[in-house]
Amino acid sequence: MNENNIVERIKQNDTAMIKKIYVENKLAFFKLANRYAIPNEVALDIYQDSIVALVENARKNSIDNLKSSVSTYLIGIGKFMIFNYLKTKKSVNLSELEEIETIEDFTTNNDLLNERELLLKNAYEKLGEQCQKILNLFYFENKKLEEIQSILNYENKDVLKSQKSRCISHLKKSLNPKK
């Protein structure tokens, strides 16, 4: 069965198809969630929200011309939701903030970072300046790709998306050199 047929069946609220997608992708999603140390209860909530988003997007005709498999699309939704969860979960100890005079002080004060954050910071600093700009704008300033495209003068959003993807890939390789 091709992806367009699957999308059509989702639109028609084919519960057997939705359940099949749910069951077939659950393990892959939980493996992804475990890489980010997401508790199982939270991962289950995020996965179910991802399924709901998939169904809603199908009904809104947003995925009629899907360029990937439905499974890949679903896992992508889940990954986005995991990242949003991690952004909201991250909290700052106010007593630590009182000790910091400026943001520059924070970026240079490694004593306040845990081991994982320190590894990430070091890998980030080894990226090129353009990668740092893109990732900073996207992840820390929560800018949309269209805004970043304008700020950094990219002619094409797809080129920017590819560059962002390469930057993430370089960052991951720096953090996991064995893979």
Buried (B, 14 or more C-beta within 10 A) or exposed (E): EEBEEBBBBBBEEBEEBBEEBBEEBBEBBBEBBEEEEBEEEEBBBBBEBBBEBBBEBBBEEEBEEBEEEBBBBBBEBBBEBBEEBEEEEEEEEEEEEEEBEEEEEBEEEEEBBEEEEEEBEEBBEEBEEEBBBBBEBBEEEEBEBEEBBEEBEBEEEEEBBEBBEEBBEBBEEBBEEEE
